[in-house]
Amino acid sequence: MMKGQILMDQTKSKQLYTQAQIVIPGGVNSPVRACKSVNATPLFIDRAEGCILTDADGNEYIDYVGSWGPLILGHRHPAVIKAIEAVLERGTSFGAPTDLEIKLAELIMAAMPAIEMIRMVNSGTEATMSAIRLARGFTGRDKIIKFDGCYHGHADTLLVEAGSGVATLAIPGSPGVPEEFAALTRSLPFNNIEAFERVMEKEGNEIACVIVEPVAGNMGMILPKEGFLLCLRRITEKTGSVLIFDEVMTGFRVAHGGAQSLYGITPDLTTLGKIIGGGLPVGAYGGRKDIMSRIAPQGPVYQAGTLSGNPVAMAAGIETLKQLTTPGRYDKLEKNSQRLVAGLNQAAEQAGIDAQAAAIGSMFGFFFTAQPISDFDSAKSCNLAMFTDYYKGMREKGIYLAPSQFEAGFVSTAHDTDHIDKTISVARDVLQRVGSR
């Protein structure tokens, strides 16, 4: 349970951050963790249980980051910990096949019929870059299409108008990415059917693949407009381009079968990560058998990984996916997510602040604007200064959010109505103070 009084002494976090900056670039191993966009010192976390994080100074927080999405069951779920402990009796890594890879593959494929074969990798970035290489090898084409604000990892071809940390730090692209690579990537406005149709009419026969987050989660949480995903499916079928759904974030998060099950769209390839590893490093890509059969050693498209199918990650993922089949799991997640966003919207309205919250499954977003949010440009027009004040106020009161307007939030099965209602109460207080400035 939360302690009665949050004492926000951050002495140890500050000391650790100073020490980290000597040995780690920027003091962090992933840029958004530095909290630069909100002008705050990153919190160094000591431990976690359920939906409660404890930092190095002993402060406790209700966690809505969930390690950036994978911890749908919360931290240290007993069944997942037991599964990890059991596999540790067998070993930590073999660099060889195990039965666990097959079991996890079968669980994923049962939930997502579009995946007829699957390859395990070590991260979401590795999954997306491998899927794109496969699409290029399968089609014999080089150009790809992505959408502004959709973040698909830090592979060279994908750091064009990317969301997530790239947007948070206002980096337009990245030094080190050759112009020739970027020239093969078309980045179009998310949800803009007309722009997509124009480009595909002109270049469709040159496009190897179209990759999209079916529900955007790296420019904040943005839902697809009616007909957008269907348009992608219809036109890629016509041109012979491979349609890739990046469900690294949405897979098993917005629904058991991912966003593709919610919207009734069958992609050619799907990339996964986060939840399928139960909090451990993992990724996967899978899809049509005729496409997946082109991967080495069955086919000529090369991709490999020493730690791919790591038994510890496989065991954690298997148990996580099994737990998610418990009757009522997704109903509870949906109910609590909707309760949270309804409370946030009401709190903003009472404070006289232009803001809007929305959720799908157990994923939510909160934007400081009265304007409809449908793409990256509208997301960037939000009041980022107000978000900074909101973030700091919530953190001071024991609510742990992503330190960026351009990141989604996540509810876990460990959150109960008391956690949700406490969060709404804190938000009401913080927004009143923010609105009066």
N, C-alpha and C positions, 0 to 999 in steps of 0.2 A: 504494500500500500504506500501511497505518497506520505511523506512526512508532513506534519502540520505546517511547518514554517520552512520555506525555501530560503536558505542563506546563500546568496549568490556571490560568495567569495570564490574568485577564479584564479587565485594565486598560483596553484599548481599547473593549471592549464596554460597560464601565461609563461611560467617557467619552462614547461615542456615545449611550448611553441618557440621560444627563444632558442632552446637547445636544438630543436628539430631543424631550424633554419640554417644551422651550421653544416648539417650533414645531408639534408634533403632539399632540393630546389623548392623555394617558397615555403618550406616547412611542412609540406603535405605531399602525399603520393597520388592525389587526384585534385585538379585545380579548384573546383568549386568548394572543396572543404576548407579552403583558406578564409572564407567569409569576407573576401575583399569587397564584394558588391554591396554588402550591408555594413561595411566598416566596423567589423567586430572581430574579436579574438576567437579563433576556433576552439571549441570545447574538446578536450581530450577525454575519451570515454574509458572508464575503468572496467565496468561490467554492466550486464543487463539481465532482466528477468521479465518475461511476459511482455507488456508494453511499456515497461519502465526502464529508462537508462539512468545510470549513475556515473557522473563524471569524476575526474581525478581528484576534485575537491570535495566529493561526497554529495553534491547537489543531485537531486532526482528530477526527472522530466518524463512526462507522457510523450511517447515517441510516435511521430507520424512520418518518419523517414523510413524506418524499417530496413536499414542498410540499403536504402535506395530501391526498395521494392520486394526483395526476395522473401522477407520474413512474414509471410501471410499468416503463419501460426503464432507469431510473436517470437521473442527471444527465448532460446533454450527450451523449446517445447519438449516435455519429458520423453515422448515417443521418438522424436528425432534424435535426442541425445542418446537414448538407449540404442538406436540403430547405429549411430556412429561408434559408440563404445563396443558394440558387437563386432563390427567390421575391423576395428583396430586390433582385435585378437587375431585377425587373419593377416594384417599388414596394412601399410599406408599407400604403397604404389608398387606396381609390378611392371609397367610398360608392356603389358600383355593382356589379352582378353580375359574377362571374368563374366560369370553368370549375371552379375548385377547390371552390366550394360544392357543385356537383353531384357531384363525385367523392367528397367526404366523406359527403354524404347517401347516396349509393349504397352505400358501405362500411358505414355504420351500418345501413341498411335490410336489407342482406344478412345481417347478424348478428342482427338483431331483427325478425323478420317481422311482429310486432304494429305496427311503425311503417310505415304505408303512405304517409305524407307527413311532412315534417319542416321545422321552421323554426329557423334558427340565431340565437342571441342571444349575449350577452357574458359571462354568469355563470350559476351554478346558481340563485342567487336570482331572476334575471330569468326563467329557464326555469320555475321553479315558480309565480311570481306570474302569468306569462303563461298557463300551463296552467290555473290556477284561474280566471282571467278568461274564458278560452275555455270552460271547463266551465260557468260561470255563464251565459255568452251562449248556449251550445248548449241548456241545459236550461231557461233562464228562471227558475232558482231562485237563492237567495242563500246559504243555509247550506252550510257545509262541515264535514267531519269530518277531524281529524288525530289523532295518537296521542302521548301524553305522552312526552317525551324525544326524539321525532323532530324533528330540526332541518331545516327546508326553506328556510333563508335568512331574511333580516331584513325581509321584507315585512310590512306592518302586520297582515294577517289571520293571519299564521303565528307571531307571537311570543307564543303562548299555550302554557304548559307545554313550552317548547322545550328541546332539549338543547344540546350543543356549548358555545359560549362563554357562553350565557345560563345554563346549569346550572353551569358552572365558576365564574362570578362570582356565583352565587346571586341572580340578578336574576329576580324573579317574573314579570315581563312587561317592559314598557318604557314610561316616560313618553313622551308623544307619540303613542301609539296610542289613538285615540278608543274609548271604551267601546262605541260602536255597532258598530265593526268587530269587536272581540273577541266581542261578543254573537252574531255570526253564525258563530263558530267553536266547534265542539264538540271538546274534546280528551279522548280516552278512553284507558284503560290499554292499552299495547301487549300483544299476545298474549291479550287477554281477549275471547274469543268471546262469552261471555254478555252482557257489557256492550255490545258492539257490536250484538248481536241486539236487545237491549232498546230501545236508542235508535232503531235503524232501524225497528223495529216501530211506534214512536210517531211518528217524524218522517221516515221514509224518503222520503216523497213530497215533502218540502221540501228534501232534501239534494241540492245540485248535484253535489258530488264528495266522494270519500273519497281522501285522499292519504296515502301510507305509504312509509317506507323498507322494502322487503321484507326486507332484513337491516339492522337498526339499526346505525348507525355513529357516532351522535352522543350516545350515553349509554354509551360503550364499545361493543364489538361484541357484539350480541345477536341470536341466530338466531330466526326465527319458529317458534312451536310448530306441530306437525303439525295441519293443518286450518285454521290461522288465515287464511292468504292465500286458501285456497279458499273459506272463509266470506265473506270480503270480496267475492270475485268473484261468488259465487252470489247474495248479497243485493243487491249493486249492480245486477246484471242484472235482478233482480226489480223494483226500485224505479225503474229508469231513471236512476240516479245514475252519474256518470262515475268509473271507478276509475283513479286516477293512481298509477303506481309511480315514486317518486323514486329514480332510479338514478344520480343525480349522482355518488355515491360507488361504488356497486356495479357500474355499467355498465362492462363490459370488465375489471373488477377481480376479481369472484368467478368469472366465467366469460366466455368470448368473447361469449356472448349475454346476459350479465347475469344477475341473480337470477331473472328471469322464465323463462329457459331452464332453470335448475336446478330450479325448483319447478313447471314446467309450467303456469304461469298466464299468461293473455293479458290484460294491462291495456288499457284504452281509450286512455290517454295515458301516455307515458313521458317523464320529464325526465332530461337528461344534462348532463354537464359534465366537468371535470377531465381524464380520459384522452383524450377526443376532441379536446382541444386540444394534446396532447403537452407540457403544461407552460405553455402560453400561455393568456391569459384567453379562455374560451369557454363556451358553454352551448347547449342545444338542447332543444326539446320536439317530440314527434311522436306519431302514433298513427293511429287510424281515419280513413280518408279523408273520411267524411261529417262528422266533427267538425272536422278540420283545414281543410276547405273553408270553414269559417265565418270564417277569419282574413282580414282585409283584406290585399290589395285584392280577393281572391276573394269574401269575405264581409264582414259588418258589424262583426265584433269587431276593434277596432283594437289593433295592437301594432307598434312600429317601433324601429329602432336604427341610428344612423349607422355604427357599427363592426361591426354584425352581419355575419358572413361575412367578417371581416377576412382577407385573403389569407395573411398570415404565420401566423395561428392555424390556418387551414384546411390549409396545407401541412404544418405540424407534426403536426396531427391525422391527416392522410392517411398520412403515413409511419409514425406510431406504430401505427395500426391495421393497416397492411400488415405491419409487423414482428411483430405479435402473431399473425399467421396462420402464422408459421414453425413447422413441426412440432416438438413437444416443448416449446414455450414455456410453456404452461400446466401441463404436467406438472412442469417444473422449479420453477415458482412454488409449486405445491401441495406438492411434496416439501419444499422449503426452509421453507415456512410451518409445515408439520406438524412438521418437525424442530425448529424454533424453539420452538413451544408445548410439545412433549414435553419439551424441555430445561428450559423455564421451570417447568413443573409439577414435574418431578423436583427442581429446585433448591429450590423452595418447600417441598416435602415434606421434603427433607434438612435444611432450616433450621427445620423445625417451625412453619412459617407457614401459616395458612389462606389459600390463594390458588388461583386457577384460571385457566388460559389456554386459549383455543380459537381455531381459525382456520377460515376458509372461503375457498377460492381463495388469494389473496395478501393477505388482510385478517385481522387478528387482534386479540384483546382479552385483557387481563390484569386480573383483579379480585382485590382483597384481601378475600376472604370465603370461608367454607365453604358458604354458602347458595346454592341455585340462583339464577341471574340470568336473569330472564325479562321484566323490565319496568323502568320508570324508578325506581319505588319501591325495588325490590331493588338496583338499581345504586347508588342514593343511600345505601343502608345499608352500603356497603363501608367499609373502614377507610381513610379519606382521609389521615389522618396518616401511616399506614404507606406509602401511595402516595407522599407527599411525600418521605419519607426514601429510598424506592426510586429515585424520579426523580433526586434530587440525587446519590445514590451512583452511579447509572448514568452520569449526565452527567459526573461527575468522572473516570470511567474511560473516557470516550470513546464512550459510546453515546447517540445523540440520539433521544429519545422525545418525544411530545407532552406538554406540561406540564399535563396534565389527566387525571384518571381517566376522564373522559367523552369520550374520543376514541379512535378505533381506531388501530391501527398498520398499516404497510404494508411488504410485502417486494417488492423489484423483481428484474428479471432480472439486475441487476448484482450482487446478493448471491450469493456462492457459499458452499459449505459452510464454508470458513475463516472468513468473516464471521459466519455463524450460530453456529459453535462458539465463536468468540471471545466473542460476545454471551452465550451460555449460561454460559461460564466466568466472565465478569464478573458476571452475574446471580447465580451461585452464591456468589461472594464477597460481593456487596452484600447479598444476602438473609440470609446468615449473620450479618453485622454488624447488619442491621435487626432480625433475630429475637432477637438477644441484648440488645437495649436494653430 
